Amino acid sequence: MVWRHGQTAWNAGRRFQGQLDIELDGVGRSQANRAATLLAGLAPSAIVSSDLMRARDTAQALADLAGLPVQTDKRLREIDVGSWQGLTFDEVLTRFPDEAAAWRDGGEGRRGGGETLVEVGERAVAAVTETLVDVADRATLIVVTHGAAGRGLVASMIGLPTPSWRALGSLANCCWSVVGETATGWRLFDHNAGSLPERVVGDDR
C-alpha cells in the first residue's frame, strides 16, 4: 500500500515543497490519526517511510497503533523540484511556463532543473523492492511517501506507459493506493482511497 502523508501548511497554500522538511499542520495530524485507525485494521507487517518529517510523522501514527517500527529510506523522498522549491503553483506557471507545460505532459518533464517523475519512480521502486525481501508473502507493507513520489512509484510498479502517467491522478493528503502482486505482475487494486479496500468478486483474475 502506498500512502501519502497528511497535509502541511504548504500543501494548503499550493506551494512546492520538494525535499524541504516541512512538518504536518493540525489538519495533517488529524488526517494521519484517522487514517491510521483504518490502516491498523489491515494488520500490516511492516512500515517504510520517506525520511522527511511529514511522511515520517504520518507513518508513526500508524506504527503506534500497529506496534511496528518505522523504517526510513531517503529514496522515498518527494521529487526534487530544483528552482521551483518554495514557489506557489501560480508563481511556477508565470516564471517557468515552458517547464510547467512539460511537467503537465507526463512523467518526463524535469521540474525546476530537478528530477523527472520517471527518475523518482525508479528510486522509489528500488527502495520498495529491497524492503519487500523481508516481508512475507501475502503480508501488507505500508509505504509512506509523497504526492509526486507516490504517483511515480505506483505508475512504475504497474508498468504504466509514461505518456499515460497523467491519467493516474495525484494522491490526496493521507489517501492511499493499493498495489498487489499477481500471477501476471503488479496490479493497481485501489487508488486515491480513504477507506479500506473491499474484496472484488469477478472473473478477471
N, CA, C and O of each residue as an XYZ file, in Angstrom:
820
protein
N       0.841     -1.186      0.000
C       0.000      0.000      0.000
C       0.885      1.249      0.000
O       1.835      1.343      0.778
N       0.572      2.196     -0.867
C       1.327      3.448     -0.981
C       0.473      4.549     -0.381
O      -0.617      4.830     -0.880
N       0.955      5.176      0.685
C       0.172      6.113      1.486
C       0.856      7.482      1.476
O       2.030      7.600      1.830
N       0.116      8.506      1.071
C       0.669      9.859      1.089
C       0.527     10.465      2.488
O      -0.429     10.178      3.208
N       1.483     11.298      2.851
C       1.484     11.974      4.147
C       0.291     12.923      4.295
O      -0.366     13.269      3.314
N       0.027     13.331      5.522
C      -1.033     14.289      5.812
C      -0.679     15.695      5.355
O       0.436     15.963      4.907
N      -1.637     16.568      5.479
C      -1.493     17.937      4.967
C      -0.450     18.740      5.736
O      -0.281     18.580      6.945
N       0.245     19.608      5.004
C       1.119     20.626      5.594
C       0.559     21.998      5.222
O      -0.300     22.114      4.348
N       1.046     23.012      5.883
C       0.617     24.365      5.544
C       0.984     24.702      4.101
O       0.272     25.460      3.442
N       2.088     24.147      3.608
C       2.492     24.402      2.236
C       1.563     23.709      1.246
O       1.294     24.251      0.174
N       1.068     22.523      1.584
C       0.057     21.887      0.733
C      -1.168     22.779      0.632
O      -1.687     23.025     -0.457
N      -1.623     23.260      1.780
C      -2.828     24.094      1.811
C      -2.629     25.374      1.005
O      -3.583     25.897      0.429
N      -1.397     25.883      0.960
C      -1.091     27.096      0.221
C      -0.663     26.844     -1.217
O      -0.253     27.769     -1.919
N      -0.759     25.588     -1.657
C      -0.375     25.212     -3.024
C       1.048     25.686     -3.348
O       1.301     26.356     -4.349
N       1.956     25.307     -2.454
C       3.358     25.706     -2.591
C       4.216     24.454     -2.740
O       4.034     23.481     -2.008
N       5.157     24.479     -3.696
C       6.022     23.330     -3.919
C       6.988     23.143     -2.742
O       7.761     24.041     -2.408
N       6.929     21.968     -2.129
C       7.814     21.650     -1.004
C       9.096     20.967     -1.456
O      10.164     21.184     -0.884
N       8.976     20.135     -2.497
C      10.137     19.369     -2.909
C      10.678     18.573     -1.741
O       9.927     17.883     -1.052
N      11.976     18.666     -1.517
C      12.603     17.891     -0.450
C      12.872     18.724      0.803
O      13.634     18.301      1.672
N      12.255     19.906      0.907
C      12.319     20.645      2.161
C      11.573     19.864      3.239
O      10.573     19.205      2.957
N      12.063     19.941      4.471
C      11.499     19.129      5.558
C      10.409     19.916      6.278
O      10.655     20.513      7.326
N       9.212     19.913      5.716
C       8.076     20.664      6.248
C       7.225     19.753      7.127
O       6.972     18.603      6.767
N       6.783     20.258      8.276
C       6.015     19.428      9.200
C       4.532     19.422      8.857
O       4.051     20.292      8.130
N       3.812     18.436      9.384
C       2.362     18.383      9.261
C       1.742     19.562      9.987
O       2.266     20.011     11.007
N       0.627     20.068      9.470
C      -0.131     21.063     10.232
C      -1.195     20.335     11.059
O      -1.231     19.105     11.067
N      -2.055     21.076     11.749
C      -3.061     20.458     12.606
C      -4.001     19.547     11.838
O      -4.367     18.471     12.311
N      -4.387     19.987     10.649
C      -5.256     19.150      9.806
C      -4.531     17.875      9.419
O      -5.115     16.792      9.446
N      -3.273     17.995      9.063
C      -2.489     16.832      8.653
C      -2.334     15.816      9.771
O      -2.392     14.611      9.527
N      -2.139     16.286     10.986
C      -2.026     15.349     12.113
C      -3.345     14.627     12.346
O      -3.360     13.431     12.635
N      -4.459     15.356     12.219
C      -5.768     14.722     12.375
C      -6.005     13.700     11.262
O      -6.538     12.619     11.510
N      -5.608     14.047     10.041
C      -5.748     13.112      8.922
C      -4.937     11.840      9.168
O      -5.416     10.733      8.925
N      -3.713     12.008      9.648
C      -2.854     10.851      9.898
C      -3.447      9.943     10.964
O      -3.420      8.720     10.827
N      -3.986     10.538     12.028
C      -4.568      9.734     13.107
C      -5.804      8.982     12.630
O      -6.000      7.817     12.975
N      -6.646      9.662     11.826
C      -7.847      9.000     11.315
C      -7.483      7.836     10.399
O      -8.010      6.732     10.537
N      -6.568      8.102      9.455
C      -6.178      7.056      8.522
C      -5.505      5.898      9.234
O      -5.698      4.739      8.867
N      -4.716      6.209     10.250
C      -4.010      5.152     10.984
C      -4.980      4.177     11.635
O      -4.720      2.974     11.666
N      -6.100      4.685     12.158
C      -7.070      3.782     12.787
C      -7.662      2.812     11.766
O      -7.984      1.674     12.106
N      -7.805      3.257     10.518
C      -8.306      2.367      9.469
C      -7.233      1.372      9.034
O      -7.486      0.170      8.960
N      -6.051      1.873      8.752
C      -4.994      1.020      8.222
C      -4.497      0.002      9.239
O      -4.010     -1.066      8.865
N      -4.617      0.325     10.511
C      -4.224     -0.650     11.536
C      -5.070     -1.909     11.435
O      -4.626     -2.994     11.811
N      -6.304     -1.765     10.921
C      -7.183     -2.914     10.754
C      -6.702     -3.904      9.719
O      -7.181     -5.038      9.680
N      -5.755     -3.499      8.871
C      -5.186     -4.405      7.876
C      -4.077     -5.271      8.458
O      -3.548     -6.148      7.776
N      -3.725     -5.026      9.719
C      -2.638     -5.760     10.382
C      -1.365     -5.757      9.528
O      -0.858     -6.821      9.171
N      -0.853     -4.578      9.204
C       0.359     -4.520      8.379
C       1.528     -5.213      9.065
O       1.607     -5.274     10.292
N       2.425     -5.729      8.252
C       3.582     -6.423      8.820
C       4.831     -5.554      8.824
O       5.799     -5.865      9.518
N       4.821     -4.469      8.057
C       5.987     -3.580      8.023
C       5.568     -2.211      7.510
O       4.611     -2.082      6.746
N       6.306     -1.186      7.947
C       6.076      0.187      7.509
C       7.417      0.776      7.105
O       8.376      0.744      7.875
N       7.480      1.316      5.890
C       8.679      2.014      5.444
C       8.254      3.394      4.971
O       7.223      3.549      4.317
N       9.059      4.394      5.307
C       8.669      5.774      5.059
C       9.818      6.593      4.505
O      10.989      6.311      4.760
N       9.456      7.607      3.746
C      10.396      8.678      3.442
C      10.947      9.213      4.762
O      10.263      9.191      5.785
N      12.181      9.690      4.728
C      12.772     10.218      5.959
C      12.375     11.664      6.231
O      12.770     12.222      7.255
N      11.601     12.288      5.337
C      11.146     13.650      5.593
C      10.057     13.652      6.655
O       9.226     12.745      6.704
N      10.067     14.663      7.494
C       9.249     14.708      8.700
C       7.762     14.499      8.442
O       7.102     13.791      9.203
N       7.224     15.099      7.390
C       5.791     14.997      7.157
C       5.359     13.567      6.871
O       4.263     13.158      7.252
N       6.218     12.804      6.199
C       5.914     11.393      5.942
C       6.205     10.544      7.174
O       5.425      9.663      7.536
N       7.325     10.820      7.804
C       7.729     10.031      8.973
C       6.712     10.145     10.106
O       6.399      9.148     10.758
N       6.194     11.346     10.347
C       5.218     11.529     11.415
C       3.875     10.888     11.064
O       3.171     10.392     11.943
N       3.527     10.900      9.780
C       2.320     10.199      9.337
C       2.478      8.701      9.594
O       1.571      8.051     10.115
N       3.628      8.167      9.226
C       3.902      6.744      9.444
C       3.858      6.386     10.924
O       3.376      5.316     11.295
N       4.363      7.285     11.769
C       4.427      6.992     13.199
C       3.039      6.853     13.809
O       2.853      6.086     14.754
N       2.059      7.591     13.278
C       0.694      7.465     13.784
C       0.187      6.037     13.629
O      -0.491      5.519     14.517
N       0.511      5.399     12.511
C       0.130      4.004     12.301
C       1.010      3.069     13.119
O       0.522      2.105     13.708
N       2.295      3.353     13.153
C       3.217      2.496     13.891
C       2.823      2.377     15.362
O       2.938      1.304     15.954
N       2.357      3.483     15.950
C       1.959      3.461     17.360
C       0.780      2.524     17.601
O       0.697      1.881     18.647
N      -0.131      2.448     16.631
C      -1.298      1.571     16.774
C      -0.969      0.127     16.419
O      -1.496     -0.806     17.025
N      -0.099     -0.050     15.438
C       0.199     -1.396     14.950
C       1.336     -2.073     15.718
O       1.590     -3.264     15.537
N       2.016     -1.309     16.574
C       3.127     -1.880     17.331
C       4.306     -2.253     16.452
O       4.964     -3.268     16.683
N       4.576     -1.427     15.436
C       5.655     -1.698     14.494
C       6.667     -0.562     14.494
O       6.316      0.574     14.810
N       7.908     -0.848     14.146
C       8.877      0.228     13.948
C       8.662      0.872     12.581
O       8.074      0.264     11.687
N       9.134      2.088     12.428
C       9.108      2.761     11.132
C      10.509      2.720     10.542
O      11.436      3.319     11.087
N      10.661      2.014      9.431
C      11.909      2.076      8.690
C      11.879      3.333      7.822
O      10.816      3.698      7.318
N      12.998      3.993      7.637
C      13.035      5.160      6.762
C      14.012      4.921      5.614
O      15.022      4.231      5.762
N      13.687      5.503      4.485
C      14.530      5.363      3.296
C      14.428      6.663      2.498
O      13.342      7.045      2.063
N      15.546      7.329      2.311
C      15.534      8.624      1.633
C      15.144      8.507      0.160
O      14.826      9.516     -0.470
N      15.162      7.304     -0.396
C      14.740      7.114     -1.782
C      13.224      7.288     -1.952
O      12.725      7.361     -3.075
N      12.504      7.354     -0.841
C      11.064      7.588     -0.880
C      10.725      9.066     -0.697
O       9.556      9.427     -0.556
N      11.745      9.914     -0.700
C      11.506     11.357     -0.587
C      10.711     11.895     -1.776
O      10.622     11.265     -2.829
N      10.142     13.074     -1.571
C       9.423     13.746     -2.650
C      10.389     14.097     -3.780
O      11.605     14.124     -3.592
N       9.827     14.364     -4.943
C      10.614     14.744     -6.103
C      11.404     16.025     -5.816
O      10.915     16.936     -5.148
N      12.610     16.073     -6.325
C      13.445     17.283     -6.242
C      12.949     18.249     -7.314
O      13.046     17.961     -8.507
N      12.417     19.396     -6.887
C      11.860     20.354     -7.848
C      12.788     21.537     -8.115
O      12.373     22.528     -8.715
N      14.027     21.437     -7.678
C      15.028     22.450     -8.013
C      14.588     23.865     -7.699
O      14.235     24.172     -6.561
N      14.608     24.728     -8.707
C      14.298     26.150     -8.512
C      12.824     26.415     -8.231
O      12.463     27.540     -7.887
N      11.974     25.421     -8.365
C      10.553     25.600     -8.043
C      10.299     25.531     -6.537
O       9.258     25.978     -6.055
N      11.237     24.981     -5.814
C      11.038     24.766     -4.383
C      10.707     26.084     -3.667
O      11.426     27.075     -3.795
N       9.618     26.068     -2.922
C       9.192     27.246     -2.178
C       8.239     28.144     -2.936
O       7.651     29.053     -2.349
N       8.072     27.908     -4.239
C       7.169     28.727     -5.042
C       5.759     28.156     -5.038
O       5.571     26.956     -4.841
N       4.769     29.013     -5.253
C       3.405     28.537     -5.401
C       3.215     28.019     -6.830
O       4.028     28.285     -7.714
N       2.127     27.277     -7.035
C       1.823     26.777     -8.369
C       1.696     27.937     -9.362
O       2.210     27.864    -10.479
N       1.014     28.996     -8.952
C       0.824     30.144     -9.848
C       2.146     30.813    -10.194
O       2.353     31.235    -11.331
N       3.036     30.909     -9.222
C       4.348     31.514     -9.479
C       5.146     30.688    -10.485
O       5.827     31.243    -11.347
N       5.064     29.365    -10.375
C       5.767     28.495    -11.322
C       5.211     28.679    -12.731
O       5.975     28.765    -13.692
N       3.888     28.740    -12.861
C       3.272     28.916    -14.175
C       3.692     30.232    -14.820
O       3.842     30.316    -16.039
N       3.881     31.257    -13.994
C       4.265     32.571    -14.509
C       5.746     32.635    -14.865
O       6.111     33.168    -15.913
N       6.600     32.095    -13.998
C       8.042     32.230    -14.190
C       8.633     31.179    -15.120
O       9.614     31.450    -15.813
N       8.055     29.988    -15.145
C       8.622     28.878    -15.905
C       7.545     28.215    -16.772
O       7.267     27.029    -16.592
N       6.941     28.942    -17.696
C       5.811     28.391    -18.452
C       6.165     27.167    -19.291
O       5.363     26.239    -19.394
N       7.353     27.153    -19.892
C       7.726     26.011    -20.733
C       7.963     24.764    -19.887
O       7.509     23.675    -20.237
N       8.678     24.927    -18.773
C       8.927     23.793    -17.880
C       7.611     23.283    -17.294
O       7.400     22.076    -17.172
N       6.734     24.211    -16.937
C       5.451     23.817    -16.357
C       4.625     23.023    -17.368
O       3.951     22.064    -16.994
N       4.669     23.408    -18.629
C       3.930     22.684    -19.663
C       4.482     21.274    -19.832
O       3.720     20.318    -19.977
N       5.817     21.143    -19.813
C       6.432     19.822    -19.939
C       6.091     18.947    -18.747
O       5.854     17.749    -18.900
N       6.066     19.539    -17.561
C       5.714     18.800    -16.348
C       4.292     18.273    -16.441
O       4.029     17.137    -16.048
N       3.382     19.069    -16.948
C       1.987     18.651    -17.039
C       1.764     17.569    -18.096
O       0.745     16.878    -18.068
N       2.703     17.419    -19.021
C       2.526     16.448    -20.096
C       2.727     15.006    -19.653
O       2.249     14.096    -20.331
N       3.406     14.765    -18.555
C       3.620     13.388    -18.135
C       4.804     13.236    -17.223
O       5.144     14.152    -16.476
N       5.442     12.073    -17.279
C       6.489     11.748    -16.319
C       7.872     12.194    -16.696
O       8.793     12.040    -15.893
N       8.071     12.748    -17.895
C       9.427     13.016    -18.356
C       9.861     14.471    -18.193
O      11.040     14.778    -18.367
N       8.940     15.368    -17.865
C       9.315     16.762    -17.652
C      10.174     16.929    -16.412
O       9.893     16.328    -15.375
N      11.222     17.744    -16.513
C      12.130     17.972    -15.371
C      11.680     19.237    -14.657
O      11.620     20.306    -15.265
N      11.370     19.127    -13.397
C      10.812     20.234    -12.632
C      11.900     21.120    -12.041
O      12.686     20.674    -11.205
N      11.944     22.354    -12.468
C      12.889     23.310    -11.893
C      14.335     22.904    -11.986
O      15.148     23.330    -11.166
N      14.680     22.087    -12.971
C      16.047     21.594    -13.085
C      16.335     20.436    -12.152
O      17.476     19.982    -12.063
N      15.317     19.949    -11.454
C      15.489     18.825    -10.537
C      15.269     17.494    -11.234
O      15.826     17.239    -12.302
N      14.451     16.648    -10.619
C      14.228     15.308    -11.146
C      13.025     15.229    -12.088
O      12.163     16.107    -12.101
N      12.995     14.157    -12.870
C      11.789     13.801    -13.597
C      11.006     12.807    -12.745
O      11.558     12.195    -11.831
N       9.728     12.649    -13.046
C       8.905     11.703    -12.309
C       9.371     10.272    -12.555
O       9.249      9.415    -11.679
N       9.903     10.016    -13.743
C      10.436      8.689    -14.049
C      11.610      8.367    -13.124
O      11.704      7.255    -12.605
N      12.495      9.328    -12.919
C      13.640      9.115    -12.027
C      13.181      8.846    -10.598
O      13.736      7.997     -9.902
N      12.156      9.584    -10.175
C      11.622      9.369     -8.825
C      11.042      7.960     -8.707
O      11.271      7.262     -7.719
N      10.281      7.550     -9.737
C       9.712      6.211     -9.721
C      10.768      5.135     -9.619
O      10.590      4.150     -8.902
N      11.860      5.311    -10.326
C      12.936      4.315    -10.313
C      13.550      4.168     -8.925
O      13.753      3.052     -8.445
N      13.841      5.288     -8.286
C      14.457      5.182     -6.955
C      13.476      4.666     -5.914
O      13.866      3.931     -5.006
N      12.198      5.043     -6.034
C      11.198      4.574     -5.076
C      10.939      3.082     -5.235
O      10.799      2.371     -4.240
N      10.874      2.603     -6.468
C      10.693      1.164     -6.701
C      11.862      0.380     -6.123
O      11.661     -0.684     -5.537
N      13.074      0.886     -6.278
C      14.245      0.207     -5.722
C      14.129      0.082     -4.208
O      14.455     -0.961     -3.641
N      13.668      1.140     -3.556
C      13.507      1.105     -2.099
C      12.466      0.072     -1.682
O      12.685     -0.699     -0.747
N      11.335      0.062     -2.380
C      10.260     -0.875     -2.041
C      10.684     -2.310     -2.321
O      10.409     -3.203     -1.520
N      11.343     -2.540     -3.436
C      11.780     -3.883     -3.793
C      12.713     -4.460     -2.739
O      12.596     -5.631     -2.375
N      13.638     -3.643     -2.249
C      14.553     -4.107     -1.215
C      13.817     -4.404      0.084
O      14.134     -5.377      0.769
N      12.844     -3.578      0.425
C      12.094     -3.789      1.664
C      11.251     -5.053      1.577
O      11.114     -5.776      2.564
N      10.683     -5.326      0.404
C       9.804     -6.487      0.235
C      10.527     -7.812      0.444
O       9.886     -8.824      0.727
N      11.844     -7.823      0.309
C      12.608     -9.052      0.511
C      12.341     -9.623      1.903
O      12.314    -10.841      2.080
N      12.147     -8.755      2.883
C      11.951     -9.191      4.266
C      10.485     -9.256      4.677
O      10.181     -9.446      5.854
N       9.564     -9.099      3.711
C       8.128     -9.140      4.001
C       7.563    -10.466      3.497
O       7.798    -10.844      2.349
N       6.829    -11.161      4.337
C       6.289    -12.470      3.969
C       5.285    -12.352      2.831
O       4.665    -11.305      2.642
N       5.130    -13.443      2.068
C       4.136    -13.475      1.004
C       2.750    -13.189      1.569
O       2.400    -13.668      2.648
N       1.970    -12.410      0.837
C       0.596    -12.041      1.185
C       0.497    -11.131      2.417
O      -0.600    -10.834      2.888
N       1.642    -10.695      2.927
C       1.626     -9.737      4.034
C       1.493     -8.325      3.457
O       1.699     -8.106      2.263
N       1.144     -7.369      4.330
C       0.912     -5.990      3.883
C       2.069     -5.085      4.282
O       2.405     -4.964      5.460
N       2.668     -4.453      3.284
C       3.691     -3.432      3.506
C       3.057     -2.076      3.272
O       2.424     -1.849      2.241
N       3.225     -1.175      4.228
C       2.748      0.199      4.084
C       3.941      1.082      3.722
O       4.919      1.153      4.466
N       3.851      1.752      2.574
C       4.905      2.648      2.098
C       4.395      4.076      2.226
O       3.425      4.448      1.566
N       5.035      4.877      3.067
C       4.573      6.243      3.320
C       5.482      7.207      2.565
O       6.687      7.268      2.807
N       4.883      7.952      1.652
C       5.683      8.809      0.784
C       4.924     10.103      0.479
O       4.173     10.592      1.323
N       5.110     10.651     -0.699
C       4.623     11.982     -1.044
C       3.775     11.930     -2.310
O       3.614     10.870     -2.915
N       3.233     13.081     -2.709
C       2.330     13.117     -3.839
C       2.960     12.674     -5.149
O       2.516     11.694     -5.747
N       3.988     13.381     -5.602
C       4.646     13.020     -6.859
C       5.377     11.693     -6.742
O       5.323     10.871     -7.656
N       6.055     11.478     -5.634
C       6.779     10.223     -5.441
C       5.823      9.039     -5.437
O       6.137      7.980     -5.980
N       4.655      9.217     -4.823
C       3.670      8.146     -4.801
C       3.176      7.809     -6.190
O       3.042      6.636     -6.540
N       2.905      8.834     -6.985
C       2.444      8.600     -8.353
C       3.517      7.892     -9.172
O       3.228      6.931     -9.885
N       4.757      8.370     -9.070
C       5.846      7.736     -9.800
C       6.055      6.295     -9.381
O       6.330      5.439    -10.222
N       5.928      6.016     -8.101
C       6.097      4.659     -7.587
C       5.014      3.727     -8.131
O       5.314      2.650     -8.646
N       3.756      4.149     -8.014
C       2.647      3.301     -8.471
C       2.724      3.080     -9.977
O       2.601      1.950    -10.448
N       2.929      4.165    -10.736
C       2.986      4.046    -12.191
C       4.109      3.115    -12.629
O       3.934      2.322    -13.554
N       5.255      3.207    -11.975
C       6.387      2.351    -12.316
C       6.111      0.892    -11.970
O       6.434     -0.005    -12.749
N       5.524      0.658    -10.824
C       5.286     -0.717    -10.386
C       4.307     -1.448    -11.287
O       4.474     -2.642    -11.537
N       3.292     -0.755    -11.779
C       2.300     -1.426    -12.620
C       2.651     -1.364    -14.099
O       1.904     -1.869    -14.937
N       3.784     -0.748    -14.425
C       4.237     -0.707    -15.804
C       3.420      0.186    -16.703
O       3.270     -0.096    -17.892
N       2.890      1.259    -16.150
C       2.088      2.185    -16.953
C       2.997      2.939    -17.927
O       4.021      3.481    -17.511
N       2.644      2.983    -19.209
C       3.480      3.732    -20.169
C       3.581      5.206    -19.765
O       2.601      5.801    -19.317
N       4.753      5.778    -19.925
C       4.983      7.147    -19.466
C       3.962      8.158    -19.981
O       3.523      9.000    -19.197
N       3.558      8.126    -21.253
C       2.577      9.115    -21.702
C       1.241      9.049    -20.963
O       0.458      9.998    -21.000
N       0.986      7.931    -20.296
C      -0.292      7.758    -19.598
C      -0.210      8.093    -18.112
O      -1.209      7.974    -17.402
N       0.958      8.508    -17.630
C       1.111      8.748    -16.201
C       0.181      9.840    -15.694
O      -0.244      9.800    -14.540
N      -0.141     10.816    -16.538
C      -1.031     11.885    -16.090
C      -2.449     11.376    -15.854
O      -3.229     12.008    -15.142
N      -2.782     10.224    -16.456
C      -4.107      9.643    -16.238
C      -4.253      9.084    -14.830
O      -5.366      8.883    -14.345
N      -3.126      8.836    -14.179
C      -3.140      8.355    -12.804
C      -3.164      9.580    -11.895
O      -2.128     10.210    -11.680
N      -4.318      9.919    -11.367
C      -4.454     11.145    -10.589
C      -3.576     11.166     -9.347
O      -3.179     10.119     -8.836
N      -3.281     12.360     -8.870
C      -2.455     12.522     -7.679
C      -3.180     11.995     -6.444
O      -4.406     12.044     -6.354
N      -2.404     11.497     -5.510
C      -2.962     11.091     -4.221
C      -3.264     12.336     -3.393
O      -2.420     13.224     -3.276
N      -4.446     12.403     -2.827
C      -4.776     13.476     -1.893
C      -4.035     13.226     -0.579
O      -3.585     12.112     -0.312
N      -3.916     14.257      0.223
C      -3.236     14.091      1.509
C      -3.869     12.978      2.329
O      -5.081     12.954      2.549
N      -3.028     12.061      2.775
C      -3.388     10.939      3.639
C      -4.292      9.907      2.962
O      -4.922      9.097      3.641
N      -4.358      9.930      1.646
C      -5.034      8.860      0.911
C      -3.991      7.876      0.396
O      -2.790      8.133      0.487
N      -4.450      6.754     -0.142
C      -3.518      5.689     -0.500
C      -3.930      4.950     -1.758
O      -5.069      5.037     -2.217
N      -2.963      4.215     -2.303
C      -3.173      3.292     -3.409
C      -2.826      1.886     -2.927
O      -1.887      1.689     -2.156
N      -3.602      0.923     -3.395
C      -3.345     -0.477     -3.059
C      -2.820     -1.175     -4.306
O      -3.502     -1.254     -5.328
N      -1.598     -1.678     -4.201
C      -0.945     -2.369     -5.301
C      -0.584     -3.769     -4.822
O      -0.037     -3.942     -3.732
N      -0.892     -4.760     -5.642
C      -0.593     -6.125     -5.236
C       0.023     -6.922     -6.371
O      -0.215     -6.640     -7.545
N       0.814     -7.919     -6.009
C       1.468     -8.761     -6.999
C       0.562     -9.924     -7.362
O       0.056    -10.626     -6.486
N       0.361    -10.125     -8.651
C      -0.469    -11.215     -9.147
C       0.380    -12.121    -10.034
O       1.573    -11.882    -10.224
N      -0.252    -13.167    -10.575
C       0.476    -14.097    -11.439
C       0.990    -13.419    -12.699
O       1.943    -13.895    -13.316
N       0.368    -12.316    -13.082
C       0.775    -11.614    -14.304
C       1.535    -10.315    -14.029
O       1.779     -9.532    -14.946
N       1.904    -10.090    -12.777
C       2.653     -8.887    -12.438
C       1.908     -8.016    -11.439
O       0.888     -8.422    -10.881
N       2.429     -6.815    -11.220
C       1.820     -5.905    -10.258
C       0.550     -5.288    -10.831
O       0.485     -4.932    -12.008
N      -0.461     -5.172     -9.965
C      -1.753     -4.635    -10.389
C      -2.219     -3.575     -9.392
O      -2.003     -3.702     -8.187
N      -2.857     -2.538     -9.909
C      -3.437     -1.488     -9.076
C      -4.870     -1.888     -8.727
O      -5.721     -2.010     -9.608
N      -5.127     -2.090     -7.439
C      -6.442     -2.520     -6.984
C      -7.307     -1.359     -6.485
O      -8.534     -1.419     -6.563
N      -6.677     -0.325     -5.982
C      -7.415      0.815     -5.440
C      -6.515      2.032     -5.552
O      -5.296      1.919     -5.419
N      -7.115      3.210     -5.799
C      -6.288      4.408     -5.968
C      -6.971      5.620     -5.345
O      -8.180      5.816     -5.469
N      -6.155      6.425     -4.671
C      -6.630      7.656     -4.027
C      -7.790      7.359     -3.075
O      -8.795      8.070     -3.053
N      -7.628      6.304     -2.302
C      -8.687      5.838     -1.405
C      -8.509      6.404     -0.004
O      -7.398      6.700      0.436
N      -9.635      6.545      0.680
C      -9.624      6.955      2.078
C     -10.423      5.994      2.933
O     -10.726      6.270      4.094
N     -10.763      4.846      2.332
C     -11.472      3.795      3.049
C     -10.777      2.480      2.751
O      -9.996      2.390      1.804
N     -11.049      1.466      3.546
C     -10.370      0.195      3.362
C     -10.845     -0.487      2.087
O     -12.020     -0.399      1.731
N      -9.927     -1.170      1.396
C     -10.321     -1.854      0.156
C     -11.271     -3.007      0.438
O     -11.169     -3.680      1.464
N     -12.195     -3.223     -0.487
C     -13.120     -4.342     -0.378
C     -12.740     -5.399     -1.394
O     -12.217     -5.093     -2.465
N     -13.008     -6.634     -1.048
C     -12.692     -7.744     -1.952
C     -13.526     -7.632     -3.226
O     -14.743     -7.453     -3.181
N     -12.844     -7.741     -4.354
C     -13.522     -7.650     -5.646
C     -13.894     -9.050     -6.106
O     -13.041     -9.935     -6.171
N     -15.154     -9.248     -6.421
C     -15.625    -10.525     -6.931
C     -15.882    -10.382     -8.420
O     -16.696     -9.553     -8.826
N     -15.209    -11.166     -9.235
C     -15.360    -11.061    -10.678
C     -14.606    -12.166    -11.362
O     -14.016    -13.027    -10.708
N     -14.621    -12.146    -12.707
C     -13.963    -13.227    -13.444
C     -12.616    -12.827    -14.004
O     -11.998    -13.606    -14.730
N     -12.144    -11.633    -13.686
C     -10.835    -11.172    -14.141
C      -9.821    -11.370    -13.034
O      -9.775    -10.578    -12.093
N      -9.023    -12.392    -13.124
C      -8.057    -12.692    -12.074
C      -6.645    -12.611    -12.598
O      -5.695    -12.835    -11.848
